[in-house]
Amino acid sequence: MQAPTKKAIEAGRNVGGIKAAKTLSLPISYWALLEQIRSRKGFKNANETLCFVIMEVAMELGLETG
């Protein structure tokens, strides 16, 4: 298994801010992809994985800087 990069760790953890609970309804294929990303990057849970993916897309779109 590949260790997560510093960038991945920073994007997936210590996000801080407001904590809110929200139920996500996604097709099983999306959950399976999320789990594959989680596993490959070595994140602890789906929450860390979602944070990482959101930050990656935000950087691609120029909304955030890495």
MMTF fields as JSON, N, C-alpha, C and O atoms, coordinates in Angstrom:
{
  "mmtfVersion": "1.0.0",
  "mmtfProducer": "UNKNOWN",
  "numBonds": 263,
  "numAtoms": 264,
  "numGroups": 66,
  "numChains": 1,
  "numModels": 1,
  "chainsPerModel": [1],
  "groupsPerChain": [66],
  "chainIdList": ["A"],
  "bondAtomList": [4, 2, 8, 6, 12, 10, 16, 14, 20, 18, 24, 22, 28, 26, 32, 30, 36, 34, 40, 38, 44, 42, 48, 46, 52, 50, 56, 54, 60, 58, 64, 62, 68, 66, 72, 70, 76, 74, 80, 78, 84, 82, 88, 86, 92, 90, 96, 94, 100, 98, 104, 102, 108, 106, 112, 110, 116, 114, 120, 118, 124, 122, 128, 126, 132, 130, 136, 134, 140, 138, 144, 142, 148, 146, 152, 150, 156, 154, 160, 158, 164, 162, 168, 166, 172, 170, 176, 174, 180, 178, 184, 182, 188, 186, 192, 190, 196, 194, 200, 198, 204, 202, 208, 206, 212, 210, 216, 214, 220, 218, 224, 222, 228, 226, 232, 230, 236, 234, 240, 238, 244, 242, 248, 246, 252, 250, 256, 254, 260, 258],
  "bondOrderList": [1, 1, 1, 1, 1, 1, 1, 1, 1, 1, 1, 1, 1, 1, 1, 1, 1, 1, 1, 1, 1, 1, 1, 1, 1, 1, 1, 1, 1, 1, 1, 1, 1, 1, 1, 1, 1, 1, 1, 1, 1, 1, 1, 1, 1, 1, 1, 1, 1, 1, 1, 1, 1, 1, 1, 1, 1, 1, 1, 1, 1, 1, 1, 1, 1],
  "groupList": [{"groupName": "MET", "atomNameList": ["N", "CA", "C", "O"], "elementList": ["N", "C", "C", "O"], "formalChargeList": [0, 0, 0, 0], "bondAtomList": [1, 0, 2, 1, 3, 2], "bondOrderList": [1, 1, 2], "singleLetterCode": "M", "chemCompType": "L-PEPTIDE LINKING"}, {"groupName": "GLN", "atomNameList": ["N", "CA", "C", "O"], "elementList": ["N", "C", "C", "O"], "formalChargeList": [0, 0, 0, 0], "bondAtomList": [1, 0, 2, 1, 3, 2], "bondOrderList": [1, 1, 2], "singleLetterCode": "Q", "chemCompType": "L-PEPTIDE LINKING"}, {"groupName": "ALA", "atomNameList": ["N", "CA", "C", "O"], "elementList": ["N", "C", "C", "O"], "formalChargeList": [0, 0, 0, 0], "bondAtomList": [1, 0, 2, 1, 3, 2], "bondOrderList": [1, 1, 2], "singleLetterCode": "A", "chemCompType": "L-PEPTIDE LINKING"}, {"groupName": "PRO", "atomNameList": ["N", "CA", "C", "O"], "elementList": ["N", "C", "C", "O"], "formalChargeList": [0, 0, 0, 0], "bondAtomList": [1, 0, 2, 1, 3, 2], "bondOrderList": [1, 1, 2], "singleLetterCode": "P", "chemCompType": "L-PEPTIDE LINKING"}, {"groupName": "THR", "atomNameList": ["N", "CA", "C", "O"], "elementList": ["N", "C", "C", "O"], "formalChargeList": [0, 0, 0, 0], "bondAtomList": [1, 0, 2, 1, 3, 2], "bondOrderList": [1, 1, 2], "singleLetterCode": "T", "chemCompType": "L-PEPTIDE LINKING"}, {"groupName": "LYS", "atomNameList": ["N", "CA", "C", "O"], "elementList": ["N", "C", "C", "O"], "formalChargeList": [0, 0, 0, 0], "bondAtomList": [1, 0, 2, 1, 3, 2], "bondOrderList": [1, 1, 2], "singleLetterCode": "K", "chemCompType": "L-PEPTIDE LINKING"}, {"groupName": "ILE", "atomNameList": ["N", "CA", "C", "O"], "elementList": ["N", "C", "C", "O"], "formalChargeList": [0, 0, 0, 0], "bondAtomList": [1, 0, 2, 1, 3, 2], "bondOrderList": [1, 1, 2], "singleLetterCode": "I", "chemCompType": "L-PEPTIDE LINKING"}, {"groupName": "GLU", "atomNameList": ["N", "CA", "C", "O"], "elementList": ["N", "C", "C", "O"], "formalChargeList": [0, 0, 0, 0], "bondAtomList": [1, 0, 2, 1, 3, 2], "bondOrderList": [1, 1, 2], "singleLetterCode": "E", "chemCompType": "L-PEPTIDE LINKING"}, {"groupName": "GLY", "atomNameList": ["N", "CA", "C", "O"], "elementList": ["N", "C", "C", "O"], "formalChargeList": [0, 0, 0, 0], "bondAtomList": [1, 0, 2, 1, 3, 2], "bondOrderList": [1, 1, 2], "singleLetterCode": "G", "chemCompType": "PEPTIDE LINKING"}, {"groupName": "ARG", "atomNameList": ["N", "CA", "C", "O"], "elementList": ["N", "C", "C", "O"], "formalChargeList": [0, 0, 0, 0], "bondAtomList": [1, 0, 2, 1, 3, 2], "bondOrderList": [1, 1, 2], "singleLetterCode": "R", "chemCompType": "L-PEPTIDE LINKING"}, {"groupName": "ASN", "atomNameList": ["N", "CA", "C", "O"], "elementList": ["N", "C", "C", "O"], "formalChargeList": [0, 0, 0, 0], "bondAtomList": [1, 0, 2, 1, 3, 2], "bondOrderList": [1, 1, 2], "singleLetterCode": "N", "chemCompType": "L-PEPTIDE LINKING"}, {"groupName": "VAL", "atomNameList": ["N", "CA", "C", "O"], "elementList": ["N", "C", "C", "O"], "formalChargeList": [0, 0, 0, 0], "bondAtomList": [1, 0, 2, 1, 3, 2], "bondOrderList": [1, 1, 2], "singleLetterCode": "V", "chemCompType": "L-PEPTIDE LINKING"}, {"groupName": "LEU", "atomNameList": ["N", "CA", "C", "O"], "elementList": ["N", "C", "C", "O"], "formalChargeList": [0, 0, 0, 0], "bondAtomList": [1, 0, 2, 1, 3, 2], "bondOrderList": [1, 1, 2], "singleLetterCode": "L", "chemCompType": "L-PEPTIDE LINKING"}, {"groupName": "SER", "atomNameList": ["N", "CA", "C", "O"], "elementList": ["N", "C", "C", "O"], "formalChargeList": [0, 0, 0, 0], "bondAtomList": [1, 0, 2, 1, 3, 2], "bondOrderList": [1, 1, 2], "singleLetterCode": "S", "chemCompType": "L-PEPTIDE LINKING"}, {"groupName": "TYR", "atomNameList": ["N", "CA", "C", "O"], "elementList": ["N", "C", "C", "O"], "formalChargeList": [0, 0, 0, 0], "bondAtomList": [1, 0, 2, 1, 3, 2], "bondOrderList": [1, 1, 2], "singleLetterCode": "Y", "chemCompType": "L-PEPTIDE LINKING"}, {"groupName": "TRP", "atomNameList": ["N", "CA", "C", "O"], "elementList": ["N", "C", "C", "O"], "formalChargeList": [0, 0, 0, 0], "bondAtomList": [1, 0, 2, 1, 3, 2], "bondOrderList": [1, 1, 2], "singleLetterCode": "W", "chemCompType": "L-PEPTIDE LINKING"}, {"groupName": "PHE", "atomNameList": ["N", "CA", "C", "O"], "elementList": ["N", "C", "C", "O"], "formalChargeList": [0, 0, 0, 0], "bondAtomList": [1, 0, 2, 1, 3, 2], "bondOrderList": [1, 1, 2], "singleLetterCode": "F", "chemCompType": "L-PEPTIDE LINKING"}, {"groupName": "CYS", "atomNameList": ["N", "CA", "C", "O"], "elementList": ["N", "C", "C", "O"], "formalChargeList": [0, 0, 0, 0], "bondAtomList": [1, 0, 2, 1, 3, 2], "bondOrderList": [1, 1, 2], "singleLetterCode": "C", "chemCompType": "L-PEPTIDE LINKING"}],
  "groupTypeList": [0, 1, 2, 3, 4, 5, 5, 2, 6, 7, 2, 8, 9, 10, 11, 8, 8, 6, 5, 2, 2, 5, 4, 12, 13, 12, 3, 6, 13, 14, 15, 2, 12, 12, 7, 1, 6, 9, 13, 9, 5, 8, 16, 5, 10, 2, 10, 7, 4, 12, 17, 16, 11, 6, 0, 7, 11, 2, 0, 7, 12, 8, 12, 7, 4, 8],
  "groupIdList": [1, 2, 3, 4, 5, 6, 7, 8, 9, 10, 11, 12, 13, 14, 15, 16, 17, 18, 19, 20, 21, 22, 23, 24, 25, 26, 27, 28, 29, 30, 31, 32, 33, 34, 35, 36, 37, 38, 39, 40, 41, 42, 43, 44, 45, 46, 47, 48, 49, 50, 51, 52, 53, 54, 55, 56, 57, 58, 59, 60, 61, 62, 63, 64, 65, 66],
  "secStructList": [7, 7, 7, 7, 7, 2, 2, 2, 2, 2, 2, 2, 1, 7, 7, 7, 1, 7, 7, 7, 7, 7, 7, 7, 7, 7, 7, 2, 2, 2, 2, 2, 2, 2, 2, 2, 2, 2, 2, 2, 2, 6, 7, 1, 1, 2, 2, 2, 2, 2, 2, 2, 2, 2, 2, 2, 2, 2, 2, 2, 6, 6, 1, 1, 7, 7],
  "xCoordList": [0.844, 0.0, 0.881, 1.912, 0.487, 1.222, 0.831, -0.357, 1.81, 1.538, 0.956, 1.355, 0.011, -0.555, 0.485, 1.348, 0.392, 1.313, 0.933, -0.17, 1.854, 1.572, 0.358, -0.495, 0.295, -0.825, -2.15, -3.149, -2.149, -3.355, -3.777, -4.96, -2.804, -3.111, -3.687, -4.684, -3.061, -3.537, -4.924, -5.739, -5.207, -6.517, -7.594, -8.746, -7.246, -8.24, -8.429, -9.431, -7.481, -7.551, -7.385, -6.945, -7.743, -7.574, -8.239, -7.716, -9.381, -10.094, -10.673, -10.731, -11.103, -11.619, -12.934, -13.584, -13.319, -14.529, -15.783, -15.752, -16.864, -18.182, -18.351, -17.996, -18.895, -19.212, -20.721, -21.49, -21.126, -22.542, -22.766, -21.924, -23.895, -24.234, -25.162, -26.116, -24.864, -25.688, -25.695, -24.643, -26.847, -26.966, -26.749, -27.363, -25.88, -25.625, -26.295, -26.135, -27.032, -27.659, -26.977, -27.234, -26.111, -25.364, -25.537, -25.739, -25.457, -25.491, -24.312, -23.265, -24.49, -23.469, -22.155, -21.088, -22.214, -20.978, -20.114, -18.887, -20.735, -19.971, -19.338, -18.194, -20.087, -19.524, -18.355, -17.356, -18.479, -17.385, -16.143, -15.029, -16.324, -15.192, -14.574, -13.351, -15.419, -14.922, -14.096, -13.048, -14.564, -13.828, -12.494, -11.501, -12.454, -11.193, -10.2, -9.012, -10.673, -9.802, -9.312, -8.125, -10.229, -9.867, -8.778, -7.803, -8.948, -8.005, -6.633, -5.608, -6.613, -5.338, -4.58, -3.35, -5.308, -4.667, -4.396, -3.657, -4.984, -4.735, -5.497, -5.069, -6.627, -7.424, -8.163, -8.384, -8.546, -9.217, -10.681, -11.204, -11.344, -12.788, -13.254, -12.464, -14.543, -15.119, -15.074, -14.936, -15.185, -15.144, -13.81, -13.784, -12.721, -11.396, -11.267, -10.694, -11.794, -11.704, -12.489, -11.997, -13.695, -14.497, -13.803, -13.798, -13.221, -12.492, -11.351, -11.144, -10.618, -9.5, -9.985, -9.422, -11.023, -11.533, -12.06, -11.817, -12.767, -13.283, -12.139, -12.206, -11.092, -9.948, -9.225, -8.79, -9.092, -8.433, -9.19, -8.581, -10.505, -11.311, -11.262, -11.165, -11.328, -11.258, -9.938, -9.92, -8.846, -7.551, -7.538, -7.02, -8.11, -8.213, -8.977, -8.626, -10.013, -10.858, -10.3, -10.855, -9.217, -8.609, -9.301, -9.1, -10.11, -10.82, -9.945, -10.16, -8.971, -8.051, -6.641, -6.445, -5.67, -4.27, -3.655, -3.992, -2.775, -2.155, -0.874, -0.2],
  "yCoordList": [-1.183, 0.0, 1.235, 1.268, 2.225, 3.466, 4.415, 4.604, 5.009, 5.96, 7.24, 7.669, 7.855, 9.093, 10.214, 10.277, 11.078, 12.199, 13.254, 13.235, 14.168, 15.262, 16.056, 16.445, 16.289, 17.023, 16.303, 16.936, 14.98, 14.197, 14.263, 14.399, 14.168, 14.211, 15.57, 15.65, 16.636, 17.978, 18.225, 18.892, 17.703, 17.904, 17.091, 17.519, 15.942, 15.045, 15.177, 14.709, 15.808, 15.937, 17.384, 18.23, 17.644, 18.971, 20.059, 21.164, 19.73, 20.689, 21.784, 22.946, 21.412, 22.397, 22.981, 22.46, 24.074, 24.768, 24.162, 23.514, 24.382, 23.953, 22.458, 21.93, 21.794, 20.375, 20.261, 20.727, 19.644, 19.458, 18.026, 17.443, 17.479, 16.13, 16.231, 17.009, 15.437, 15.421, 14.01, 13.381, 13.516, 12.197, 12.308, 13.14, 11.472, 11.444, 10.232, 9.111, 10.454, 9.361, 9.268, 10.072, 8.286, 8.09, 6.66, 5.748, 6.465, 5.085, 4.281, 4.844, 2.998, 2.13, 2.22, 2.051, 2.483, 2.57, 3.748, 3.655, 4.855, 5.989, 5.657, 6.027, 4.959, 4.549, 3.596, 3.656, 2.722, 1.789, 2.55, 2.219, 3.555, 4.368, 5.133, 5.224, 5.682, 6.389, 5.462, 5.853, 4.249, 3.265, 2.911, 2.727, 2.812, 2.525, 3.667, 3.426, 4.9, 6.055, 6.032, 6.23, 5.79, 5.733, 4.709, 4.977, 3.552, 2.46, 2.781, 2.555, 3.297, 3.603, 4.736, 4.726, 5.708, 6.859, 6.622, 7.385, 5.579, 5.254, 6.105, 6.252, 6.669, 7.463, 6.563, 5.382, 7.137, 6.369, 6.083, 5.028, 7.026, 6.866, 7.652, 8.329, 7.548, 8.219, 9.732, 10.443, 10.234, 11.673, 12.263, 13.268, 11.654, 12.11, 12.035, 12.926, 10.983, 10.797, 11.866, 12.421, 12.163, 13.206, 14.566, 15.328, 14.872, 16.142, 16.218, 17.254, 15.13, 15.095, 15.332, 16.152, 14.615, 14.725, 16.139, 16.698, 16.708, 18.069, 19.054, 19.919, 18.943, 19.854, 19.671, 20.652, 18.441, 18.188, 18.862, 19.502, 18.719, 19.331, 20.853, 21.552, 21.367, 22.815, 23.377, 24.465, 22.658, 23.109, 23.06, 23.971, 21.996, 21.892, 23.073, 23.577, 23.502, 24.591, 25.972, 26.993, 25.997, 27.261, 27.942, 29.134, 27.201, 27.767, 27.771, 28.574, 26.88, 26.747, 26.639, 26.248, 26.982, 26.81, 25.726, 25.588, 24.973, 23.854, 24.257, 23.445],
  "zCoordList": [0.0, 0.0, 0.0, 0.671, -0.733, -0.871, 0.263, 0.525, 0.934, 2.009, 1.426, 0.343, 2.142, 1.63, 1.625, 2.5, 0.649, 0.562, 1.596, 2.141, 1.856, 2.796, 2.322, 3.12, 1.01, 0.42, 0.69, 1.032, 0.535, 0.762, 2.223, 2.535, 3.104, 4.533, 4.907, 5.625, 4.422, 4.737, 4.173, 4.812, 2.995, 2.381, 3.072, 3.131, 3.588, 4.172, 5.658, 6.199, 6.335, 7.791, 8.201, 7.422, 9.428, 10.019, 9.181, 9.043, 8.634, 7.82, 8.704, 8.302, 9.915, 10.857, 10.401, 9.495, 11.042, 10.638, 11.227, 12.273, 10.547, 11.006, 10.775, 9.721, 11.774, 11.608, 11.441, 12.282, 10.359, 10.089, 9.622, 8.939, 9.996, 9.562, 8.355, 8.347, 7.347, 6.134, 5.59, 5.477, 5.259, 4.666, 3.164, 2.497, 2.647, 1.21, 0.595, 1.078, -0.452, -1.189, -2.543, -3.439, -2.679, -3.913, -4.394, -3.591, -5.708, -6.214, -5.64, -5.32, -5.517, -4.927, -5.693, -5.104, -6.995, -7.778, -7.317, -7.347, -6.892, -6.385, -5.039, -4.775, -4.193, -2.898, -3.118, -2.401, -4.104, -4.402, -4.872, -4.467, -5.712, -6.16, -4.995, -4.885, -4.126, -2.949, -2.07, -1.557, -1.902, -1.095, -1.742, -1.039, -3.053, -3.739, -3.552, -3.336, -3.631, -3.397, -1.951, -1.691, -1.01, 0.408, 0.653, 1.354, 0.079, 0.271, -0.326, 0.317, -1.534, -2.206, -1.54, -1.498, -1.021, -0.384, 1.1, 1.722, 1.669, 3.07, 4.07, 5.215, 3.644, 4.567, 5.542, 5.271, 6.689, 7.731, 7.413, 7.774, 6.734, 6.524, 5.297, 4.639, 5.008, 3.845, 3.995, 2.999, 5.209, 5.438, 4.988, 4.278, 5.392, 4.961, 3.445, 2.816, 2.874, 1.428, 0.687, -0.296, 1.14, 0.514, 0.608, -0.359, 1.762, 1.923, 0.917, 0.286, 0.768, -0.171, -1.603, -2.328, -1.999, -3.372, -3.637, -4.706, -2.689, -2.851, -3.029, -3.901, -2.224, -2.335, -3.666, -4.269, -4.128, -5.411, -6.557, -7.414, -6.57, -7.625, -7.496, -8.504, -6.284, -6.069, -6.598, -7.173, -6.411, -6.929, -8.458, -9.105, -9.036, -10.496, -11.091, -12.157, -10.399, -10.871, -10.517, -10.923, -9.771, -9.385, -8.225, -7.994, -7.496, -6.343, -5.085, -4.177, -5.037, -3.914, -4.467, -5.618, -3.654, -4.048, -3.195, -2.019, -3.765, -3.062, -2.482, -1.848]
}
